Amino acid sequence: MKNSKLKTPIKKIGVLTSGGDGSGMNAAIRSVVRYASHNGLEVAGIMRGYQGLIDDDIISLSHRSVSNVINKGGTLLKTARCKEFFTREGRKKAAATVKRHGIDALVVIGGNGSYHGAHLLFSEWKVPCACIPGTIDNDIRGTDATIGSDTAVNTALDAIDKIRDTCTSMERIFVIEVMGRDCGFIAIESALGGGAEDVLVPELKFDLRKICERIKKGRLKGKISWIIIVAEGAAKAQAIAAKITKITRLETRVVVLGHIQRGGIPTAKDRILATRLGSAAVDLLLNNQYDKAAGIVNGEINVIPVREAIKKKDLKVDNFYRLINILT
Ligand code: ATP
């Protein structure tokens, strides 16, 4: 659809969380519900993301429904990855549910894939959507941070700090795998913040032989413990550790942090980001600005078309990577 500005006033909105969960999603839902209610809108909660639209799993949300959730991880609306929504037929069913419930527009809280789905729902079936970034990956354009990414980095850091204690005491090499299939954000940030000796990210080619050379040279100078952070999209920690042992003949240990990075009490940064973006999304809908994504850039609300937000984010890792290597 060429014109993304439709002029019909909205009375009722729906809100959903979709894709992987991240801490701060509840704070975003709370902000959407309360800001919308303040502006005289009715709010429907859609359970399990797009799956709830297809299954007609809708609840009514009021100011009180979101009491005491700002500090809770996860999402009270649940979330899911929904195969059927990839099909035009699935999206048609979803649009029919929206219409049946008298929902005029949707706030979609999710990652890249969820944005993609929202864009299709609008372009194919004219369901107006506003998107805000709820994903630990920080891989969405038009925002400096995504909801959940700061908590994920802090959780990884907490684990790295603990591993460093045993790493130093036992004088070992630890390879720690963090989340990030296509994006090295969590790996780079936690490596910088955790004082890791090396980091492998999908954005940069790595040479394991060179890493092993550095480990061996370090040994000669008396450096015996190493922490190497690996983004899951760059390599598998287990395989990297095995190769390091083979090349250096030194013992290695592997820790895969996994899903602990998604949960937990959201950091102040994530709660504030979520709260600001939740209200920004409602503002977009109130102003009949559809198919748009809200983010925060340099402290200010930033709005771009959803089709721009879903283009691959160019994470600048070179300088950070260089710094990590200098400081080792
Ligand atoms: P995260 O970054 O945490 O993985 P995400 O939103 O990117 O979050 P996805 O699993 O990629 O997570 O997408 C969530 C859901 O959005 C999918 O399960 C699907 O229902 C819908 N979706 C994703 N990509 C598309 C697409 N190309 N077309 C239609 N729907 C899509």
Boltz pocket constraint, residues with backbone or C-beta under 6 A from the ligand:
constraints:
  - pocket:
      binder: B
      contacts: [[A, 18], [A, 19], [A, 20], [A, 21], [A, 50], [A, 80], [A, 81], [A, 82], [A, 83], [A, 84], [A, 85], [A, 86], [A, 87], [A, 110], [A, 111], [A, 112], [A, 113], [A, 114], [A, 115], [A, 116], [A, 117], [A, 120], [A, 134], [A, 135], [A, 136], [A, 137]]
      max_distance: 6.0
